[in-house]
Every structure is written in structure tokens, then in C-alpha cells.
Amino acid sequence: MRKLLLPFYLIPCLAVGQSIRYSPGTLYTGLGAYSHHFTQSFSFLANQAALGSLSRTSAGFYTEQKYGLKELSMYMATAAMPVNRGGVGVALQYAGFGDFNESQVAVAYGKNLGRVSLGIQCNYNLMHIAGYGNDAAVGFEVGSQWQISETLITGIHIANPVGGHFRNHSTEKLASVYQFGAGYEVSKQLFLSAEITKEEDQPVNVQAGLQYIIVPERFFVRAGITTATSSPYVGMGWQWKNCRADVSVRYHPQLGLSPGLLLLFYGKQKAEP
């Protein structure tokens, strides 16, 4: 049944040029973007300003098999490094299979200006469809964050507000996305996050999630939901020294489960100025 629905999943991608950047898989990896203590190398994909508060180098890999279908597998690799009260990040993403796939190369920079952080990202998006060939588009994203208090951070993230047209078919473009997010560190063990997203030609979507550290510097759990598809997700992770491994699963009411695996590697903590 799920394989019969595969062509219908691809129709929106072909119609509006939606980016793999806004795949539901990034809901899990982006959790922690609006925080100083729960960030990692994937956080800047949710808001590039998160690079401004990066405290140590990290790199990671994430894979997800949407609805248990290998044709909808997604792979992400990221690396982020603090630089001079700021940080730089790079990301590689691939989703799909031989006959239809999307890929993206991204470079980002974020700067801490005190209680405000700013960030920018440039994306090169490539789409391949069997019998159609390849097409590409360049997009960009900007983000800002405000530290309201020691425990509360809010921010705005905008992607592809103008341009983003594909090279061979100028009428097709990357979807514009506007997002407001907030994160609240209840304690050193509990973090809450929420985002309101408006994607071009799509209804408003609310994403909410939390991370709770059960055993400090060892074991934690994550949970959240996106209202666009009423899809909850849960995950758990184990950290040992400078390595971390997560397993996660997302549930769609009609299409079923999407299992995921996340691996992270951390460098040394940046010394406080």
C-alpha cells in the first residue's frame, strides 16, 4: 500500500520545488537550535544564528527511511566549528532513489553579537528525475536569535524569500519558508522547543519538542510532534566521551513508521573568554 502511495508523495515535490531541507526528518535533528547547551552540528539547519553560540566543534551523520521505504531514504552529514565569537557549518543532504532524488550542499556562517546572533546560509540544490535529467537552483537562508533571558531564546528563520529558480525551468522555484521559533531551558536536564512554520503553498505548521537528560552526560530521551501531518516522534540517545548515538522513530497516521539513526562526534569544549 505504501509503495502505491509513493507517486503521490512525489507530486508536491515536482509541483512546487520543495527542498529536502524541510523534510520531516529535520524535526529531530534540528531540536536544540534555540539553546546554548543543547546545540550540535545539525542545529544550524533549523536556524543559522545557532552557529553564533557554538561552543565546540562537532560533526554528525543522520539517516532516515521514511515510512519503511528505501526509495524515500534520506541521508544528512554536517560539520560545525566555532570561529571568533561565531561559527561556520557545512552540510550535505541526499533524499530519494535512482529514478528520483534531491541533493543539497550548504555552507553557513553565524555570528554572536551579544544578546543577538545572526546567521546566513547558501544552498546549492540539485534535482534528478529519470527521463527528465538534472536541474539545479541556488537558494539562501537567514536567521536571527534573541536571548530574552539566560534560559529563553527566540528567533526568526527565513528561507528563499526571493529567487531560488531552477536553471532549466525558471517557472519552478524553491519554496519560501518563514519560521518563528523559541527554546526554553527549564533546567540543565530539560529543554523545551516550539516553532511556527509557514511554507509557500502549505498550511501553517506547528512543531514542538523536548529533550530530557535522564543520566547526565550519558542517556537522554527526545519527543515531539508536527501538526501538519499529526506526526509524533520519539528518540533516545547515549553519549560516551565525545561520541553520541541516537535512534528515533516518527509515526504517520496513514503511512506508518519512519526509523532514523543519528551519530555525532564532538571536539574539545571551547575555553570561556
Beta strands, then each sheet from edge to edge (+ up, - down):
strand 1: 56-65
strand 2: 73-82
strand 3: 86-96
strand 4: 100-112
strand 5: 116-129
strand 6: 133-147
strand 7: 152-159
strand 8: 177-185
strand 9: 190-199
strand 10: 205-215
strand 11: 219-226
strand 12: 231-240
strand 13: 243-252
strand 14: 256-269
sheet 1: 1+ 2- 3+ 4- 5+ 6- 7+ 8- 9+ 10- 11+ 12- 13+ 14- 1+
end
